Amino acid sequence: MLNIFHKGVCALAVATSFMATTAQAQNHTVLILDGGYFPAIVYVGRGDNIIFTNNSEAEHTMSGPEGTWVSEPIPVDGTYVLNINNQLAPTYSGAGADDVLMEGSFSYEPAPLTE
């Protein structure tokens, strides 16, 4: 009887471990370029991270709507990690070269299928 209990506990532990690994957060990369963000929209899940990499020619600061979050200045070739949570509005912006406003967004919807 005890042996059957141990097998059941082991099976439950393996199943729980499998479910936990399939629900891990993902990292999504967005490049900061001199004319905008690439990609302009990112498809994410709650708990995911967006890693912004500054490939522009100047330092870059980003923010959420109405200053809900603000990055530190991101140096050229530097990165900034934004963790996606329930409180974040799905848009962000920053000033590019020559103070051109750049805007990007993320979506909780599944990414559209491409052919």
N, C-alpha and C positions, 0 to 999 in steps of 0.2 A: 504493500500500500504506500509506504513512504517513498519507494522508488518511482512509482507512478506520479506522485506529487512533485518530485524533483524534475521529472521529465516535463510536466506541465508548466512548472515555473521557468524552466529553461526555454521552452517554446514561447512563453509569454515574453520573456526578456529579449529573445531574438526578434520577435514581431515588433515590440516596442522600439528596439534599436533601429530596425529598418524604417519604421514610420518616422522616427526622429530625424534620420539622415535624409529622407526625401523631402522634409519640410524645412531644410536649412535655407538661410538667407543667401541671396545671390548678389554678386557684385556686377554693376553695369558701368561701363566706361563712357564718358562724354568728353569729347575734345573741345577745348576752348580755342577757337581760331580767331583770326583778326576780323572776320566778318560775321561770326555767329557761333552757335554751338552745333556740334555734330555728334550724334544725331540730334535733331531739334526736339524730338519726342522720344521718351524712353518708357518701355512697358515694364512695370515693376510689381512686386508684391510687398505687402507690409513687412517691415523688418529687413528688406533689401538695402543695399548701399549703392549710391551713385558716386562713382569716383571721377571727379572732374580733373582733367589733366590740362595744364596751361601750355598749349603749343603756339600761343600768340607771341608777338614781339615785345609785349609789355606786361607788367604786373596786372592782375585782374582781381576784382572783388565782386562777389555775387550776393544776392539777397532774395528772400521770399517776398511775397506781396506785403506791402506796408511795413517792411522791416521785420517780419515775423521771425526771420533768422538772417544772419549776416555772416559771411565767411571772413576769415582773416584775409589780408591781401595774399593772393596766390602768386608766387614768383614764376618767372618763365621756367618751364620744365617742372614746376612744382605741382602738387596735387592737393585736393580738398575732398574729404569724404563726407557725404550727406547721408545720414541714416533716415530711411523713410518710415514715418510713423503716422498714426491716425490724425495728429494735429496739423500736419503740413498741408497747405494748399498746393495743388499740383502745378504751380508755375514758379519760375525763377527768372531773374534778369541780372544784367550787369552792364557796365559801360566798356565797350571795346576801344580799339584805337580811335583816336580823334573823337572820343566821347560818344560814339555811335551806340545807341541802346541795342542790346542783344537780349533776346527772350528765348526761353525754352520751357518745356513742360514734361511731366511724366503722367502716365495713366495706369490705373489699376486694372484696366481691361486687358484681355489677352492680346498679344501682338497679332496683327492681321497676317493671314497666310499669303505667301508670295509664290509665284510659279517659277 
